[in-house]
Amino acid sequence: MRILFLALLLIFPLFSFSAGEVIVEVEKTWYLFTNETITDVTLNGTFLVENEHQEILQISITDDGAEFENINGTIRVIFNNDEFTGGKIITATALVRSAYPLTIQSNAPFDPQEIESTGLISYDDAMSSAAKSLSAEKETELEVVAALVDWTYEYMKYDISFWGDPAPAKNVFQDPRGVCVGYSHLFISMVRSLGFETRFVSGYAFAEYWQPHAWAEVRVEGEWVPVDPTFREVGALDARHIISSYSYDQSGVYDILIARGKGFIFNSTVTVKTSEKQSFEEVLFIHSVLYDDDLKVVIHNPTDFYVTPTYELSMPDFILSKDIRILTISPQGSETLTYHLSTGGLEQGFSHSIPYQIVVQGTTLTGEHIIVKGTPSNGEPEVEYVPLQDESEPCPLIMIFFAFILTGIFSRA
């Protein structure tokens, strides 16, 4: 009897996992220069926000004539001068702790309504109809928000050529290309058509390097829930999101300089540096089981809070396409996902080691399931499945690339 064994090995590259908490240094400098004399000068500059996700550990300013103004947690830089000629450089610095934990305090049954939306985030009947269709089978507000973030992420095509475009939501809906502003405007307009209060968030985020970024917040049963449709995140954002200001839409994001006169130059620059970084705490339990050709993945939430993690399952593409989505799991609840594996192409008489990786916001499960293809002429079962024990180890929540190594061992009894 000849037995053929085939091993399919999947190599998972290691990346840094998204941050659950960071401490960063933020420095913003405003430059004012004029050859002429200008009067009644007032600078009102955006700087940082302090809230439940963002704590200001230290803050300072270089110019004695400038000061910080804190209104309801929004910190701006104010400078006034009756008469001014020459140059002025004002630099504000801060040490900031940022964290977006996985847990959300509350959720509510979804009761679709409509809320007024104008300007860059106005919506039309087609957009409202699409939002209602996407939310039709959702029972809770968090499920609706997660569904619209998933849809926006999939619907949009990231296109850096749209940098600087005001990105009205109606235009983006018709031509779904853009950068973070377009993603945020489209999501906000769609979710407002269902009755959710929103606010546009401006700041900085890390994607290969720190850069200006925009996202959103949605009010769910009295709680502001952060949402980033560009990064496909709800609630548990990568902590490398630093908020500089809130506004209705992108048109309300700016530094203000008011002066009488002409011929002056005004601009600003920002630098952000990471001082410390920690991964998300592992709070979820993951289990996978293979029954015949059906793979079941169970994610259990042992906490007393709602969780909305970004979930990703990776296997060889010819067995199962990658699945990535946002889950909504109730306190002490579980989510079960079932997949039908395509094993028809596996050769008879071979033993196949099928690797997989599951990443759920801070918790990673890697392992493999063994599929043994028997020889029908010997009367053996065509397929026998022997699940191996799961292992858990840290791994990134980003695109996984696969490499397969095909080996064969031949022996004769």
C-alpha positions in Angstrom: 0.0 0.0 0.0 1.3 3.4 -0.9 0.5 6.3 1.3 1.1 9.9 0.2 1.4 12.7 2.7 1.1 16.4 1.8 1.8 19.3 4.2 0.6 22.8 3.4 2.4 25.2 5.6 1.4 28.9 6.2 3.9 31.4 7.5 2.5 34.3 9.4 4.8 37.3 9.4 5.1 39.2 12.7 4.1 42.9 12.9 3.6 45.3 15.8 0.1 45.0 17.0 -2.1 48.1 17.1 -1.7 50.1 20.2 -4.1 49.9 23.1 -2.4 52.8 24.9 0.2 55.3 24.0 2.0 58.3 25.4 2.9 60.9 22.7 4.6 64.3 22.5 2.7 66.9 20.5 4.3 70.1 19.4 2.5 72.8 17.4 4.1 76.0 16.2 2.3 79.0 14.7 4.3 81.5 12.5 3.2 85.1 12.0 5.3 87.5 9.9 4.6 90.9 8.4 6.6 93.8 7.0 3.7 96.1 7.5 2.1 97.2 10.8 -1.0 95.3 11.6 -3.4 96.0 14.4 -6.1 94.3 16.6 -4.3 90.9 16.1 -6.0 87.9 17.5 -4.8 84.3 17.1 -7.2 81.5 18.1 -5.4 78.2 17.3 -6.5 74.6 17.6 -4.3 72.4 19.8 -5.7 69.5 21.7 -8.8 68.0 23.3 -8.9 66.4 26.8 -11.6 63.8 27.4 -12.1 60.2 28.6 -9.8 58.9 25.9 -7.2 61.5 26.0 -5.3 62.8 29.1 -3.0 65.8 29.0 -0.1 64.9 31.3 2.0 68.1 30.7 1.4 71.2 28.7 3.5 74.4 28.1 3.8 77.4 25.8 6.9 79.3 24.8 5.5 82.8 24.4 4.6 84.9 27.4 2.0 86.8 25.4 0.1 83.6 24.5 -2.1 81.5 26.7 -4.2 78.3 26.7 -8.0 78.5 26.8 -9.9 75.4 27.9 -13.6 75.4 27.0 -15.3 72.1 27.8 -12.1 70.1 27.3 -11.1 71.8 24.0 -7.8 73.5 24.5 -6.9 76.3 22.1 -4.0 78.8 22.0 -4.9 82.5 22.2 -2.7 85.4 21.4 -3.7 89.1 21.3 -1.8 92.2 20.3 -3.0 95.7 19.6 -0.2 96.5 17.2 2.3 94.2 15.6 5.2 94.4 13.1 7.9 91.8 12.3 7.8 88.1 13.2 6.2 86.0 15.9 6.7 82.3 16.7 4.5 80.6 19.2 5.1 76.9 20.2 2.8 74.8 22.4 3.9 71.4 23.6 2.1 68.6 25.4 2.6 65.1 26.7 -0.6 63.1 26.0 -1.8 59.7 27.1 -4.3 58.2 24.7 -6.4 55.0 25.1 -9.5 53.6 23.5 -10.5 50.5 25.5 -12.5 47.7 23.9 -15.4 48.1 26.4 -18.5 50.3 25.8 -20.8 51.2 28.6 -24.2 51.0 26.9 -26.2 50.0 23.9 -29.8 50.6 23.0 -32.5 49.1 20.7 -32.3 50.6 17.3 -35.2 53.0 16.6 -34.6 54.5 13.1 -35.4 58.2 12.7 -33.8 61.1 10.8 -31.8 64.0 11.9 -31.0 67.1 10.0 -27.8 67.2 8.1 -26.5 70.1 6.1 -23.3 71.3 4.4 -20.6 68.8 3.7 -22.5 66.0 5.5 -25.9 66.5 4.0 -27.6 63.4 2.5 -30.2 62.7 -0.2 -32.9 60.1 -0.7 -30.6 57.6 -2.3 -28.2 57.7 0.6 -31.0 57.5 3.2 -32.5 54.5 1.4 -29.1 52.8 1.3 -28.6 53.4 5.0 -32.0 52.0 5.9 -31.3 48.9 3.8 -28.0 48.3 5.6 -29.6 48.7 9.0 -32.8 46.7 8.2 -31.9 43.6 10.1 -30.0 45.2 13.0 -31.5 45.2 16.4 -29.2 47.6 18.4 -27.5 50.9 17.8 -24.0 49.5 18.0 -24.8 46.9 15.4 -26.1 49.6 13.1 -23.0 51.8 13.6 -20.7 48.8 13.1 -22.5 47.8 9.9 -22.2 51.3 8.4 -18.5 51.5 9.3 -18.0 48.1 7.6 -19.9 49.3 4.5 -18.0 52.6 4.3 -14.7 50.8 4.5 -15.7 48.4 1.7 -17.5 50.9 -0.4 -14.7 53.5 -0.5 -11.5 53.3 -2.4 -8.6 55.2 -0.7 -7.1 57.7 -3.2 -4.4 60.1 -2.0 -5.1 62.3 -5.0 -8.2 63.6 -3.2 -6.0 65.1 -0.4 -7.3 68.6 0.3 -10.7 68.0 -1.3 -13.6 69.2 0.8 -15.3 65.8 0.1 -19.1 66.6 0.3 -20.8 63.4 1.3 -23.2 63.5 -1.7 -20.2 63.6 -4.1 -18.4 60.8 -2.2 -21.5 58.6 -2.4 -21.6 59.0 -6.2 -17.8 58.7 -6.6 -16.5 56.6 -3.6 -12.9 57.7 -3.8 -11.0 59.8 -1.3 -9.0 60.0 1.9 -10.1 60.1 5.6 -12.2 63.3 5.2 -14.3 61.6 2.5 -14.7 58.4 4.5 -15.8 60.4 7.6 -18.2 62.7 5.8 -19.9 59.7 4.0 -20.2 57.7 7.2 -21.5 60.7 9.2 -24.2 61.6 6.6 -25.4 58.0 6.3 -25.6 57.4 10.1 -27.3 60.8 10.6 -30.0 59.8 8.1 -30.9 57.0 10.7 -31.1 59.5 13.6 -27.7 59.4 15.2 -26.0 62.5 16.6 -22.4 62.8 15.3 -19.4 65.0 15.5 -16.4 65.3 13.1 -13.0 64.6 14.8 -9.8 66.2 13.6 -6.3 65.3 14.8 -3.4 63.0 14.0 -3.1 59.2 13.6 -0.3 56.8 12.9 -0.1 54.9 9.6 3.5 54.2 8.9 4.1 57.7 10.3 2.2 60.3 12.2 0.0 62.4 9.9 -3.2 64.6 9.9 -6.3 62.5 10.1 -10.1 62.7 10.5 -12.6 60.3 12.0 -16.0 60.6 13.8 -17.9 60.1 17.0 -21.4 58.8 17.3 -23.7 59.2 20.3 -25.1 55.8 21.4 -27.5 56.0 24.3 -25.8 59.1 25.7 -22.2 57.9 25.2 -19.9 59.3 22.5 -18.4 56.2 20.7 -15.3 56.9 18.5 -15.5 55.5 15.0 -12.8 55.4 12.3 -14.2 54.2 8.9 -10.8 54.7 7.2 -9.2 52.1 9.6 -12.4 50.0 10.1 -12.6 50.6 13.8 -15.5 51.2 16.2 -15.0 52.0 19.9 -11.6 50.3 20.3 -9.6 52.6 18.1 -5.8 52.2 17.8 -4.7 54.5 20.6 -2.5 56.3 18.1 -5.4 58.7 17.4 -4.8 62.1 18.9 -7.7 64.6 18.9 -7.0 68.3 18.2 -10.6 69.5 17.8 -14.3 68.7 17.3 -16.6 70.3 14.6 -19.7 69.7 12.6 -17.8 68.8 9.5 -14.4 69.4 8.0 -15.2 73.0 7.2 -15.1 73.9 10.9 -11.5 72.8 11.3 -9.0 75.7 11.2 -6.8 78.1 13.1 -8.2 81.7 13.2 -6.1 84.8 12.8 -7.9 88.1 12.7 -6.0 91.4 12.1 -6.4 94.8 10.5 -3.9 95.4 7.8 -2.4 93.5 4.9 0.7 91.7 3.8 1.1 89.3 6.6 2.0 85.5 6.4 0.5 83.0 8.8 0.8 79.2 9.0 1.4 76.4 11.5 3.3 73.1 11.7 2.7 70.0 13.9 5.0 67.2 15.0 3.9 64.1 17.0 6.3 61.6 18.5 5.5 58.3 20.3 7.1 58.0 23.7 5.5 54.8 25.0 3.2 52.2 23.4 1.3 49.2 24.8 -0.8 46.5 23.1 -4.5 46.0 23.7 -5.3 43.9 26.8 -6.5 40.4 25.9 -10.0 40.3 27.2 -11.8 38.0 24.8 -11.7 34.2 24.5 -11.5 32.5 21.1 -12.2 28.9 20.1 -12.3 27.2 16.7 -13.7 23.8 15.9 -13.9 21.9 12.6 -16.9 19.7 11.9 -16.8 18.0 8.5 -16.3 20.9 6.1 -17.7 23.6 8.5 -15.4 25.7 10.6 -16.9 27.3 13.7 -15.3 30.2 15.4 -16.6 31.3 18.8 -15.6 34.6 20.5 -16.7 35.0 24.1 -16.9 38.3 25.9 -16.4 37.7 29.7 -16.7 41.4 30.6 -19.7 43.4 31.8 -19.5 45.7 28.9 -20.4 45.7 25.2 -17.4 45.1 22.9 -17.0 46.0 19.2 -13.7 44.5 18.1 -12.4 44.4 14.6 -12.3 40.7 13.7 -10.1 39.0 11.0 -9.9 35.3 10.0 -7.1 34.3 7.6 -6.7 30.9 5.9 -5.2 29.8 2.5 -7.4 31.5 -0.1 -8.3 28.3 -2.0 -9.8 27.0 1.3 -11.5 30.2 2.5 -11.3 33.8 1.5 -10.2 36.2 4.2 -13.0 37.5 6.5 -12.7 40.9 8.2 -15.5 42.7 9.9 -16.6 44.5 13.1 -18.3 42.4 15.7 -20.8 43.5 18.4 -20.8 41.2 21.4 -23.0 41.9 24.4 -21.8 41.6 28.1 -21.1 37.9 29.0 -22.2 37.0 25.5 -20.7 35.1 22.6 -20.5 35.4 18.8 -20.4 32.2 16.7 -19.3 32.4 13.0 -19.6 29.4 10.7 -17.6 28.9 7.5 -17.9 26.2 4.9 -14.4 25.3 3.7 -13.6 24.4 0.1 -11.7 21.1 0.5 -12.8 19.5 -2.8 -9.5 20.4 -4.5 -7.4 18.5 -1.9 -5.8 15.4 -3.4 -6.8 11.9 -2.2 -4.3 9.9 -0.1 -2.7 13.0 1.3 -2.7 14.6 4.8 -3.2 18.3 4.7 -2.2 20.7 7.4 -4.5 23.8 7.0 -3.2 26.8 9.0 -5.4 29.6 10.2 -5.0 32.8 12.2 -7.8 34.7 14.0 -7.1 38.2 15.3 -9.7 40.0 17.5 -8.4 43.3 18.9 -5.7 42.2 21.2 -6.3 38.5 21.2 -4.8 36.2 18.6 -5.4 32.5 17.9 -3.1 30.6 15.6 -3.1 26.9 14.8 -3.9 24.4 12.1 -6.5 21.7 11.3 -5.4 18.4 9.8 -7.5 17.1 6.9 -6.6 13.5 5.9 -7.9 12.5 2.5 -8.3 8.8 2.4 -8.3 6.4 -0.5 -11.8 5.3 -1.4 -10.6 2.1 -3.0 -9.4 1.0 0.4 -12.8 1.5 2.0 -11.5 4.3 4.1 -13.5 7.6 4.7 -12.8 10.1 2.0 -12.0 12.8 4.5 -11.1 12.6 8.2 -10.7 15.7 10.3 -8.4 15.9 13.3 -8.4 19.3 14.9 -5.2 20.3 16.7 -5.1 22.2 20.0 -5.3 26.0 19.5 -2.5 28.3 20.5 -2.6 31.9 21.4 0.2 34.5 20.9 0.5 38.2 20.1 0.0 39.1 16.5 -0.8 42.3 14.5 -4.3 43.4 13.5 -3.3 44.2 9.9 -3.1 42.5 6.5 -1.7 39.0 6.7 0.4 37.7 3.8 0.6 34.0 3.1 3.5 31.9 2.0 3.0 28.2 1.3 5.6 25.5 1.3 4.7 22.4 -0.5 6.5 19.2 0.6 5.9 15.6 -0.2 7.1 12.4 1.5 6.7 9.1 -0.3 7.0 5.7 1.3 6.0 2.1 0.4 4.7 -0.5 2.9 
